[in-house]
């Protein structure tokens, strides 16, 4: 889905730190000016959020319809820890599918634009519904606290067909996939709508909705998949900021394991996937061989609040090398998939490389880190943990609609 149009006034908090970096500065460390005097993130006021015009709906194509899924209850956001300026909440929505359908686009209708900062949609397979329902019921309030994903087991383990569907921010128009393509939603599937609520100017109740464009499964479309390119993260504490016990890597790993159980072992598994070693670095990278012919139609990146840059390159170091994503200043609120003007075909044994940089000094400027000691950061789900993740919107060669 195409790039979201996010007004400059909404590029906020951790999300858009306009660089005062000279061209050619070393992005692994940042320039001295950037480190000693990084720019303050602009505030997002409720009135500014509410003033953003609603995004436009696009004309429906032949055979295409819309369904609207609304939060079952009103929710008033609050900081999960009792203090802070953000609430990331996952709501389970039921499209009541008794047959498979093709998802061909999406839009979001914020119930209260004064607090809804951005939204990400995820697919919940029929096999995951019971776990999602239990998570929803256990919280006591509508939905459950989440960050970076849904928090469901195995969310990042299926790297060839992930649950990510779409992202939206205020001012973003309805999105649609290319003609002839669609993401299949199986009968019995649900949708998780992750809403980022901004609390800088107070909390107000919200009932938001997601609109899905869809076609019947009888249509002859080529299936779209989200192919993941994860990389382990090994971000050390800064010199002079390393007094915390959690600046020791072993202690930090033990803390993640305690918070997330066996899921806390993801960083080690990613080192195996990528053939990398656990060495402290501000740069994370992973190169993967493609094991199935595919066409890349869109691309996106995903990091958390300490992310600074992310890029994705196909067949690096060869005459066919092509950079398909290059984000020099990471914006957490702009995670929509960017459609490639010229899709890229990859054959079996071709390579794709993701590279991320993270910066600890960002925690000095972001409300989410207020009052927290610095720590050695590895891949994990929490808002103060990190990720380095490329996402490719792909169609596999052996699933083309014209393949029979």
C-alpha positions as CSV (number, residue, x, y, z in Angstrom):
1,X,0.0,0.0,0.0
2,X,1.2,3.4,-0.9
3,X,3.1,5.8,1.4
4,X,1.0,7.5,4.0
5,X,0.7,11.3,3.7
6,X,1.5,12.6,7.2
7,X,1.3,16.3,7.8
8,X,4.5,17.9,9.1
9,X,2.7,19.0,12.3
10,X,2.1,15.4,13.2
11,X,5.7,14.2,12.9
12,X,6.1,14.1,16.6
13,X,7.5,12.7,19.8
14,X,10.1,10.0,18.8
15,X,9.0,10.1,15.3
16,X,10.5,12.9,13.3
17,X,13.6,14.5,14.6
18,X,14.6,16.8,11.7
19,X,18.3,16.4,11.4
20,X,20.9,19.1,11.8
21,X,23.4,16.7,10.4
22,X,25.8,17.7,7.7
23,X,25.7,15.7,4.4
24,X,27.9,12.7,4.7
25,X,27.9,12.5,8.5
26,X,28.6,9.1,10.0
27,X,25.1,7.8,10.7
28,X,26.5,5.0,12.9
29,X,27.5,7.6,15.5
30,X,26.0,10.9,14.5
31,X,27.8,14.2,14.2
32,X,29.0,16.0,17.3
33,X,26.4,18.7,16.8
34,X,23.7,16.1,16.6
35,X,24.8,14.3,19.7
36,X,25.3,17.3,21.9
37,X,22.4,19.4,20.7
38,X,19.8,17.1,19.1
39,X,16.6,18.9,18.1
40,X,13.6,18.7,20.3
41,X,10.6,16.7,19.1
42,X,7.6,18.9,18.4
43,X,4.6,18.4,20.5
44,X,1.3,17.1,19.1
45,X,-1.6,19.0,20.6
46,X,-5.1,17.6,20.5
47,X,-6.4,20.6,18.6
48,X,-3.8,20.1,15.9
49,X,-4.7,16.4,15.5
50,X,-8.4,17.3,15.3
51,X,-7.7,20.0,12.6
52,X,-6.2,17.5,10.1
53,X,-8.7,17.0,7.3
54,X,-10.1,13.5,6.9
55,X,-8.4,11.4,4.2
56,X,-10.2,10.7,0.9
57,X,-12.0,7.6,-0.1
58,X,-10.9,6.2,-3.5
59,X,-13.4,4.9,-6.1
60,X,-14.2,1.2,-5.8
61,X,-13.2,-1.1,-8.5
62,X,-15.5,-3.6,-10.2
63,X,-16.5,-6.3,-7.8
64,X,-14.9,-4.4,-4.8
65,X,-16.9,-3.6,-1.6
66,X,-16.2,-2.1,1.8
67,X,-16.8,-3.3,5.3
68,X,-16.5,-1.2,8.4
69,X,-15.3,-2.7,11.7
70,X,-15.8,-0.6,14.8
71,X,-14.4,-1.0,18.3
72,X,-17.1,-2.8,20.4
73,X,-16.8,-0.4,23.3
74,X,-15.6,3.1,24.1
75,X,-12.1,3.3,25.4
76,X,-10.4,6.1,27.3
77,X,-6.7,5.9,26.9
78,X,-4.2,6.1,29.7
79,X,-0.4,5.6,30.1
80,X,0.1,1.9,30.9
81,X,2.8,2.7,33.5
82,X,0.8,5.4,35.2
83,X,2.9,8.2,33.7
84,X,3.8,9.2,30.2
85,X,2.3,10.6,27.0
86,X,1.3,7.6,25.0
87,X,-1.0,4.6,25.0
88,X,-0.6,1.8,22.4
89,X,-3.8,-0.3,22.5
90,X,-4.8,-3.3,20.5
91,X,-8.5,-3.9,19.7
92,X,-9.9,-7.2,18.4
93,X,-12.3,-6.6,15.5
94,X,-14.5,-9.3,13.9
95,X,-15.4,-9.1,10.2
96,X,-17.7,-12.2,10.6
97,X,-16.2,-14.0,7.7
98,X,-17.9,-17.3,6.8
99,X,-16.0,-17.4,3.5
100,X,-12.5,-16.4,2.4
101,X,-12.2,-12.9,1.0
102,X,-9.5,-10.8,-0.7
103,X,-8.4,-7.7,1.2
104,X,-7.7,-5.1,-1.4
105,X,-7.3,-1.9,0.6
106,X,-8.0,-0.1,3.9
107,X,-8.8,3.1,5.7
108,X,-9.3,4.3,9.3
109,X,-12.1,6.4,10.7
110,X,-10.8,7.9,14.0
111,X,-13.6,8.2,16.5
112,X,-11.8,11.0,18.4
113,X,-9.2,12.7,16.2
114,X,-8.0,14.7,19.2
115,X,-6.2,11.6,20.6
116,X,-5.8,9.1,17.7
117,X,-2.2,9.5,16.6
118,X,-1.8,6.6,14.2
119,X,-3.2,3.0,13.6
120,X,-1.7,-0.3,12.3
121,X,-3.9,-3.2,11.2
122,X,-2.8,-6.9,11.7
123,X,-4.4,-10.1,10.5
124,X,-5.4,-12.7,13.2
125,X,-5.6,-16.2,11.8
126,X,-8.5,-18.5,12.9
127,X,-5.9,-20.5,14.9
128,X,-4.9,-17.4,16.8
129,X,-8.4,-16.2,17.7
130,X,-8.7,-18.0,21.0
131,X,-5.4,-16.5,22.2
132,X,-6.5,-13.0,21.1
133,X,-9.8,-13.3,22.8
134,X,-8.2,-14.4,26.0
135,X,-5.7,-11.5,25.8
136,X,-8.7,-9.1,25.3
137,X,-10.7,-10.6,28.2
138,X,-7.7,-10.6,30.6
139,X,-7.1,-6.9,30.5
140,X,-10.4,-5.9,32.1
141,X,-10.8,-2.9,29.8
142,X,-11.4,-2.9,26.0
143,X,-8.4,-4.2,24.1
144,X,-5.0,-4.8,25.6
145,X,-1.7,-2.9,25.9
146,X,0.7,-3.6,22.9
147,X,3.6,-2.0,21.2
148,X,5.4,-2.9,17.9
149,X,2.9,-5.7,17.2
150,X,-0.1,-7.5,18.6
151,X,1.8,-9.4,21.3
152,X,0.4,-12.7,20.1
153,X,2.7,-15.8,20.2
154,X,4.9,-16.4,17.2
155,X,4.1,-13.0,15.6
156,X,7.5,-12.6,14.0
157,X,8.3,-16.2,13.4
158,X,6.6,-16.7,10.1
159,X,9.0,-14.5,8.1
160,X,7.6,-15.5,4.8
161,X,3.9,-14.6,5.5
162,X,3.5,-12.1,8.3
163,X,0.4,-10.7,9.9
164,X,1.0,-7.0,9.0
165,X,-1.8,-5.6,6.8
166,X,-1.7,-1.8,6.7
167,X,-0.8,1.4,8.5
168,X,-2.6,4.8,8.8
169,X,-1.9,8.3,10.1
170,X,-4.1,11.4,10.2
171,X,-4.4,13.0,6.8
172,X,-3.8,9.6,5.0
173,X,-6.2,8.8,2.2
174,X,-7.7,5.3,1.8
175,X,-5.2,2.9,0.4
176,X,-5.6,0.2,-2.2
177,X,-3.3,-2.5,-3.6
178,X,-2.4,-2.8,-7.3
179,X,-5.1,-4.1,-9.7
180,X,-5.2,-7.9,-9.8
181,X,-3.7,-8.4,-6.3
182,X,-5.1,-9.1,-2.8
183,X,-4.2,-10.4,0.6
184,X,-6.3,-13.4,1.5
185,X,-8.3,-13.3,4.7
186,X,-9.5,-16.8,5.7
187,X,-13.0,-17.5,7.0
188,X,-13.0,-17.0,10.8
189,X,-10.1,-14.5,10.7
190,X,-10.1,-11.4,12.9
191,X,-8.4,-8.0,12.6
192,X,-6.3,-6.4,15.3
193,X,-6.5,-2.6,15.2
194,X,-3.5,-1.1,17.1
195,X,-4.2,2.5,18.0
196,X,-1.5,4.9,19.2
197,X,-3.2,7.4,21.5
198,X,-1.4,10.7,22.2
199,X,-1.9,12.0,25.7
200,X,0.2,15.2,25.7
201,X,-2.9,17.3,26.2
202,X,-5.0,14.9,28.2
203,X,-7.0,11.7,27.6
204,X,-10.5,11.6,26.0
205,X,-12.7,8.6,25.1
206,X,-12.6,7.1,21.6
207,X,-14.5,4.6,19.4
208,X,-12.6,4.2,16.1
209,X,-13.2,2.1,13.1
210,X,-11.3,0.4,10.3
211,X,-12.7,0.2,6.8
212,X,-11.6,-2.7,4.6
213,X,-11.8,-2.9,0.9
214,X,-12.5,-6.5,-0.2
215,X,-13.5,-8.8,-3.0
216,X,-15.0,-12.3,-2.9
217,X,-12.5,-15.2,-2.9
218,X,-14.0,-16.3,-6.3
219,X,-12.1,-13.4,-8.0
220,X,-9.0,-14.5,-9.8
221,X,-6.4,-12.4,-7.9
222,X,-2.7,-13.0,-7.2
223,X,-2.1,-13.4,-3.4
224,X,0.0,-10.8,-1.6
225,X,2.2,-11.7,1.3
226,X,4.3,-9.7,3.8
227,X,7.8,-11.1,3.7
228,X,9.9,-10.1,6.8
229,X,13.6,-9.2,6.9
230,X,14.5,-9.1,10.6
231,X,17.9,-8.3,12.0
232,X,19.2,-8.7,15.6
233,X,19.9,-5.6,17.6
234,X,22.9,-5.1,19.9
235,X,22.8,-1.4,21.0
236,X,25.2,-0.7,23.8
237,X,24.9,2.1,26.4
238,X,26.9,5.3,25.7
239,X,30.1,6.0,27.5
240,X,29.3,8.1,30.5
241,X,25.7,6.7,30.6
242,X,26.7,3.1,31.5
243,X,26.3,3.0,35.3
244,X,23.0,1.1,35.1
245,X,23.2,-2.6,35.9
246,X,21.2,-3.2,32.7
247,X,24.1,-1.7,30.6
248,X,25.6,-5.2,31.1
249,X,24.5,-7.3,28.1
250,X,23.9,-10.5,30.1
251,X,21.8,-8.6,32.6
252,X,19.8,-7.0,29.8
253,X,19.2,-10.3,28.1
254,X,18.1,-11.8,31.4
255,X,15.7,-8.9,31.9
256,X,14.1,-9.5,28.4
257,X,13.8,-13.2,29.1
258,X,12.0,-12.4,32.4
259,X,9.6,-10.0,30.7
260,X,8.8,-12.1,27.6
261,X,9.6,-15.7,28.5
262,X,10.9,-17.8,25.6
263,X,10.0,-15.0,23.2
264,X,12.9,-13.1,24.7
265,X,15.2,-15.5,22.9
266,X,14.3,-14.0,19.5
267,X,17.5,-11.9,19.3
268,X,19.7,-15.0,19.6
269,X,17.6,-16.8,16.9
270,X,18.0,-13.9,14.6
271,X,21.8,-14.1,14.9
272,X,21.4,-17.7,13.7
273,X,19.1,-16.7,10.8
274,X,21.5,-13.9,9.7
275,X,24.8,-15.6,10.5
276,X,25.9,-12.7,12.7
277,X,27.6,-12.5,16.1
278,X,26.5,-10.7,19.3
279,X,28.7,-7.7,19.2
280,X,27.8,-4.2,20.5
281,X,27.0,-1.9,17.6
282,X,24.7,1.0,16.7
283,X,24.3,-0.7,13.3
284,X,22.2,-3.8,12.7
285,X,22.2,-5.7,9.5
286,X,21.1,-9.0,8.0
287,X,21.4,-10.5,4.5
288,X,19.0,-13.2,3.5
289,X,19.0,-15.5,0.5
290,X,15.6,-15.8,-1.2
291,X,14.3,-19.4,-1.3
292,X,11.4,-18.8,-3.5
293,X,11.0,-16.7,-6.7
294,X,9.0,-13.5,-6.0
295,X,8.1,-10.0,-7.2
296,X,8.5,-7.2,-4.7
297,X,5.6,-4.7,-5.1
298,X,6.0,-2.6,-1.9
299,X,8.4,-2.1,0.9
300,X,8.4,-0.7,4.5
301,X,10.5,-0.6,7.6
302,X,9.9,-1.1,11.3
303,X,11.9,0.0,14.3
304,X,11.0,1.4,17.7
305,X,11.7,4.7,19.4
306,X,15.5,4.6,19.2
307,X,15.6,3.9,15.5
308,X,17.4,6.5,13.3
309,X,17.9,5.1,9.8
310,X,16.8,2.0,7.8
311,X,17.5,0.8,4.3
312,X,16.8,-2.3,2.2
313,X,18.9,-3.4,-0.7
314,X,18.4,-6.2,-3.2
315,X,21.5,-8.2,-4.4
316,X,24.0,-5.9,-2.6
317,X,27.5,-5.8,-4.0
318,X,26.4,-7.0,-7.5
319,X,25.8,-5.1,-10.8
320,X,22.1,-5.7,-10.1
321,X,22.1,-4.0,-6.7
322,X,19.1,-1.8,-6.1
323,X,18.1,0.2,-3.0
324,X,14.4,-0.2,-2.6
325,X,14.0,1.6,0.8
326,X,16.1,4.4,2.2
327,X,14.8,6.3,5.3
328,X,17.5,8.7,6.5
329,X,15.4,9.9,9.5
330,X,13.1,7.3,10.9
331,X,9.5,8.3,11.6
332,X,7.7,5.8,13.8
333,X,4.3,7.2,12.7
334,X,4.9,6.6,9.0
335,X,5.1,2.9,8.6
336,X,2.9,2.4,5.6
337,X,4.1,0.3,2.7
338,X,5.6,2.3,-0.1
339,X,4.7,1.0,-3.5
340,X,7.6,0.5,-5.9
341,X,7.2,2.4,-9.2
342,X,9.0,-0.5,-10.8
343,X,8.5,-3.8,-9.1
344,X,11.6,-5.9,-8.5
345,X,11.7,-9.6,-9.3
346,X,13.9,-11.8,-7.2
347,X,15.0,-15.3,-8.2
348,X,15.8,-18.2,-5.8
349,X,19.3,-17.5,-4.2
350,X,19.1,-13.8,-4.8
351,X,19.8,-11.7,-1.7
352,X,18.0,-9.0,0.3
353,X,19.8,-6.9,2.9
354,X,18.3,-4.8,5.7
355,X,20.4,-2.2,7.6
356,X,19.3,-0.2,10.6
357,X,21.0,2.3,12.9
358,X,19.8,3.1,16.4
359,X,20.8,6.0,18.7
360,X,20.8,6.0,22.5
361,X,20.8,9.8,22.7
362,X,17.2,9.8,21.4
363,X,16.1,8.7,24.9
364,X,17.3,12.1,26.2
365,X,14.6,13.9,24.2
366,X,11.6,11.5,24.1
367,X,8.9,11.5,26.8
368,X,8.6,7.7,26.6
369,X,12.0,7.4,28.3
370,X,11.5,10.0,31.0
371,X,12.9,8.7,34.4
372,X,14.4,5.5,32.9
373,X,18.1,4.5,33.1
374,X,19.9,3.7,30.0
375,X,20.2,0.0,29.1
376,X,21.8,-2.3,26.6
377,X,19.1,-2.8,24.0
378,X,18.3,-6.0,22.1
379,X,15.4,-7.1,19.9
380,X,12.2,-7.4,22.0
381,X,8.6,-6.3,22.0
382,X,8.7,-3.5,24.6
383,X,8.6,0.2,23.8
384,X,12.0,0.7,25.4
385,X,13.4,-2.4,23.5
386,X,14.2,-2.3,19.8
387,X,13.7,-4.0,16.4
388,X,15.2,-3.8,13.0
389,X,12.7,-5.1,10.5
390,X,12.2,-4.7,6.8
391,X,8.9,-5.7,5.3
392,X,8.3,-6.6,1.7
393,X,4.9,-6.8,0.0
394,X,5.5,-9.7,-2.4
395,X,3.8,-12.0,-4.8
396,X,5.3,-15.5,-5.1
397,X,6.0,-16.8,-8.6
398,X,4.2,-20.0,-8.0
399,X,1.0,-18.3,-6.8
400,X,0.4,-15.9,-9.8
401,X,-3.2,-15.7,-10.8
402,X,-2.2,-16.7,-14.4
403,X,-0.2,-19.8,-13.1
404,X,-3.3,-21.9,-13.2
